[in-house]
Amino acid sequence: MIGIVNYGAGNIFSLTAALVRCNLPYGMINEPADFDKYERIIIPGVGHAGAAMQKLRDSGLAEAIPSLTKPVLGICVGMQLLTSFSEEGNADMLGVFPMRTLHFQQRISEKVPHMGWNTTQIRHNCRLFDHIADNSYFYFVHSFFIEFQEGYTATSTNYGVEYAASIHKDNFYGVQFHPEKSGSAGEQLLLNFAAI
């Protein structure tokens, strides 16, 4: 069973619909005790990272997440929450990864937000990308990105600057794109996560 961290950070219908398509059972995590009910955890999120972090703190979930030993997957803002700091709200995040979430503005000449399909380049072996070809397309919608760092970047994407499209450290994983909106490659990634 996959537990979805439910902290009021945006519409999670597309994620739950994708899990149903993949025949992956799920439930909602509303308080710290709920983490014990599930084998794997997904942190979704859309919108403002600073506000999302505050919602996590208010719900009491922020303290529990960094100490989890089961597989954890952050998606979009959920991935950014796993970094140490975000320029969105100039806020400290969960600090699982010693990486920063930065704004595209002032750093690239391309249109912001980065929205649409883009390829990802595999940087090191990561089980999330089993049976997914290098340079596969995924669907992105974001104005902030996580800086590329060799040790933690599983895949990278270039949009005016090379950045971490996915990250991995121990039992923690994060993807900047939306696997639930990324067709067969995205569904394969969700199936891979369920098999970790």
N, C-alpha and C positions, 0 to 999 in steps of 0.2 A: 504493500500500500504506500502511496505517495501522499505526503502531507503538504498542503499548500498554505504558506504563511499568509494569514488573512488579517491585514492591518489597515485596510481601507485605502490602499494605494492604487486605485484605478480599477477598471473593469477587467475581471479575470475570465470572462466568458470564453474568449477565443482559446485560452489555455485549457480550460476544462473541456471544451469541445474537442480539442486536439487529443487530449488524454482519452476521451471516450472513443475517438476514431482509432486510437492505438490499442484499445482494450486494456488500458491501464487504470485500475481502480484508484480512487483518490478520496481524501477527506480534507477538512479545513482545520488549521491550527489557529486557535483564537487566544490561547493563553499558554504559558510555559509548560504546564503539565501535559498538554496535548502532544508535545514532541515525542513522548514515550510511546504513542500509539502507532507510529509510522516508521517504516524502514528507511525511507528516503524523504528528503525535504526539498521543496521548490520555493524560492523567494521570488515572486513576480514583482512587477512594479512599472508604472508609467507616471510621468509627471516630474515633480520637483524632488531631487534627491535629499535636500535639506529638510523639506517637509516630511518626506517619507521616513527619514531617520528619526525625526521627532515622534512620528506616529508609532514607530517600533519601540522607542523608549517609553512612551505613554502606555503602551499595551503590556509592558514588562517583558517583551520578547527579545529586545536587543541584548540583554545580559546573557541570555541562554545560547544564542546562536554561535558565537565564537568557540564555545566549549563543546559543541556537538562533535561526535565521532562517527556518525553515520553520513552517507553521501548527501551533500547539499549542493543545489544548483540555483544560482542567481540569474535571473533573466532581465536584461535591459537595466532599469533602475535597480532591480534586485542584485545585479552584478556590481553596479557602482557602490551599493551599500556595503559590499565586502571589502572595499578599498579603505585606505587610512584617512583620506580627506577628499572632499569635493569642492570645487569652485562654485558649484550651484548652492548658494546659501552660505558659502565659506564655512562649511560644517565638518566636524570630525565624523567619520563613518565607523563601521564596526572594527576596522583594523585587522582583518584576517590577512589581507595582502598588503605589503608595504609599497603600495602604488597610489598614485593620485588620479582623480577624475578631473579633467580639464575641459574648458570651453573651446569649441572650434573657433569662435569669434576671435579676431586679432591674430589667429595662427594660420588660417588658410584663406585663399581667395575664392574658393568654391561656395556655393549657396549653403546657407545654414537654415534649417536643420539638414543633416544628411538623411535623405529619405528615399527608399527604394531598394532595388536589388543590387548587391555587390558581391564580389568573390572574396573568399577567405583562403589564406595560404597557411598550410600546416607548418608549424615551427618545431614541434616535438610531439612524440607519440602521446596521445591522450585518448583514453577509451571512449570519450564522448564522440570521437570521430571515426570509430571503427566502421568499415563498410561505407564510408563517405569519401568521395574522391577529393584530392587536392584541387583547389580553385573552384570548389562548388559555390553556387549562389545561395545567399540567405537574404532575408528581408530586414532592412534597418530603418529605424526612425529615431534619431537622436541629435541633440545639439551639443552634448558633452561626450567626451571619449576618455578611455583609460590609457595612460601613457604606456608605450611599448617598453617592456622589461624582459630581457631574454630568459631569465630563470623561471618566469611565471606565465609567459605568453604562449598559449597552446596554438592559437591561430592568430594571424594578423590580417588587417585590411588597410588599404590605402585610400584615403579620401583627402587629398591635399597634404596629408601627413600620415605616416604609418603608425597605426595604433593597435592595441590589443583587442581583437574581435572576440577572443575567448581566453580565459585564464584558468590555471589549475595549480592547486597546492594541496597535497595530502588528500583529504576527503572533500575538499571544497572546489567547486567548479563555477564558472560564470561565463555567460555569453551575452554580448552586447546586442546581437540581433534577436529577432523573435522566431524561435523554432516553430512555434504554433502557427505562424503565418508564412512559413518557408517551404511549403510543399513536401515532397517525399524526403528531401535531405533533412528537413526539420523534424519530421516524424521519426526518421531513423535515429536522429540524435536523442529524442525523447525515449525511444526504445533502448538505446545504448545506456542512457542514464538509469533506466529501470533495471538494467542487467548488471550494473556495477555493484 
